[in-house]
Each structure stands twice: as structure tokens, then as C-alpha cells.
Amino acid sequence: MLLTSEPIDSEQSAQLVMDKYEKRWQVEEYHKAWKSGTKVEELRQQRGENLKKMAVLLGFIAVRLLHLKMQMETAPEQPCSEVLSKDQWQVLWLSIEKTPLPAAVPSSLWAYRAIAKFAH
């Protein structure tokens, strides 16, 4: 049962409310990525304007994290280049693995786990 203040007068209006409700979980996942994945709440800035700029920038990063998570969950062995640019995955590789770049593009699963290492 789903409680709503929206008027439900047809199957179509009920479906619209259910579609909107299903999106709620995507919003929750975004906030989790923004707060936990980018650690936005730990920001310390001297000026409010700088804090706003960093929060927005980290919001974009959270979207990319979610995109990578979805890719990792649906096709973990697919190359991470489906989500990250060549420069992005190469910098990530060099930062995490600290070895020469691999001959093949690493998987989405690898990229997701590599990014997670930055959070810890």
C-alpha cells in the first residue's frame, strides 16, 4: 500500500504516482553517494560561496559515482571506459595501483573498487 496526497482517479494517475515513488530510491542513492562517496559534509571552507561551489562540484562527482555503480552492478566485467574517460581511468590506475598502465582497459568492477579506496 502506498499512501499519497496526490489525487488518484484513474489507473494512469496511480501509475504516475508509483513511477515517481520508484525514483525516490535513486534520489536516496544519489544522496548516499554525495554524502558518503564524496564526503561533502566534511568540507571546511572559510567562505560560504566556496562551500557552495565545492558542494556543487561534488554533486557532479556523485552522479558519476552512481553511473559507475550502475555499470558495475549490471556489467561488472565491461571496461570502465564506458563510464570514465581514458584520462580518468588512467589517473585512477596510477593513483591506486602505482604500476604501469595495463594493456587493456580495466573493468567497471575494478574502477568502482578503486574509487571506493579513496573514501577510506
Summary of the structure (lengths in Angstrom):
residues: 120
radius of gyration: 18.8
end to end distance: 39.2
largest distance: 62.0
contacts: 288
relative contact order: 0.10
helix: 69%
strand: 2%
